[in-house]
Structure formats: C-alpha cells, structure tokens
Amino acid sequence: MAVAAALTRLQAEAKCPICLDDLRDPVTTECGHNFCCFCIQQSWADPYKGFPCPLCPTSILSWIHFLKHRSLISVLAMTQNLLLSVK
C-alpha cells in the first residue's frame, strides 16, 4: 500500500491551485507555478489589473510567455493510470 499512498500524494501535488482539480492542459508561469491553461487565463479576465501570479507576487508579462508542460502532461497521465491499476 506504500505505492498507492505515494501515488495519492503525487496526484495531490498535480492539482491546479485555482480550480483544485487535476491539471488540464497545464502551463508553467515564468515564476515556476503550474496551472490549467484555462484557469490562469480566466483569473486574468481584467487586463487592467495586470497579470499577477495567483500564488506569489511575481508579475507575469503575458499569457504568451506560458510554457506548455508536455512532460507534466505525460507524468499526470501515467500517475492516473497507475493509481487506477493499484485500486
């Protein structure tokens, strides 16, 4: 059961801090935080407020500077499959 517990902890780390769900179409900001692409864009609905990171005081230049996190997408899928096979 140690494997299941480790996978559960890993899955908890892979949650979007905005929607609190599994990261979907994850992007990484310049400050290194991960969010669902949709969530971070929605959190910046008012361009006059600028583009602050929801988790730290970093001001992000724009959503154009997001990095698609392809390896994180793969890790999330593998984690989900492992978690399902252990249960």
Residue pairs with C-beta under 8 A, 6 or more apart in sequence:
3 82
3 86
4 83
4 86
4 87
7 79
7 82
7 83
7 86
8 83
10 79
11 22
11 79
11 80
11 83
14 22
14 23
14 72
14 75
14 76
14 79
15 21
15 22
15 23
16 22
16 23
16 24
16 26
16 34
16 35
16 36
16 39
17 33
17 35
17 54
17 55
18 35
18 36
18 39
18 40
18 42
18 43
18 54
19 36
19 39
21 36
22 76
22 80
23 34
23 35
23 36
23 72
23 76
24 36
24 37
24 38
25 36
25 37
25 38
25 68
25 73
26 34
26 35
26 36
26 37
26 68
26 69
26 72
26 73
26 76
27 34
27 35
27 36
27 37
27 40
27 66
27 67
27 68
27 69
28 34
28 66
28 67
28 69
28 72
29 35
29 40
29 53
29 58
29 60
29 65
29 66
30 58
30 60
30 61
30 65
31 53
31 55
31 56
31 58
31 60
33 53
33 54
33 55
33 56
34 69
34 72
35 54
37 66
40 54
40 63
40 66
41 63
43 54
44 51
44 63
50 59
51 59
51 60
51 61
51 62
51 63
52 58
52 59
52 60
53 59
53 60
